[in-house]
Amino acid sequence: MDLKTVLATFTIIFLAELGDKTQLSVLLFASKGGKEGFPWDVCLGACLALVLTTVIAAALGYFGKAVIPEKVLHYVAAAGFVGIGIWLFVSEP
């Protein structure tokens, strides 16, 4: 395991996830909960969902590189990010 890769991945994902729809959904679910304390059920559900989607993405990236050249994956990922960015820019706030 490469610590530099772990830290780079953590930093990029952490910054990208701040204020996104996932975080806003968690905020909404937590705010609808009761007053009995910290919403551990919401936290656990969100954590499990994020872990599962991350495992799926990592597996697809790992196994997909055997089928799809790495350069193509880079272009597809970049196009996806640009497309999402444009969509977010032009969509209503």
Secondary structure as UniProt FT lines:
FT   HELIX           3..17
FT   TURN            18..19
FT   HELIX           21..32
FT   HELIX           40..64
FT   TURN            65..67
FT   HELIX           70..90
//
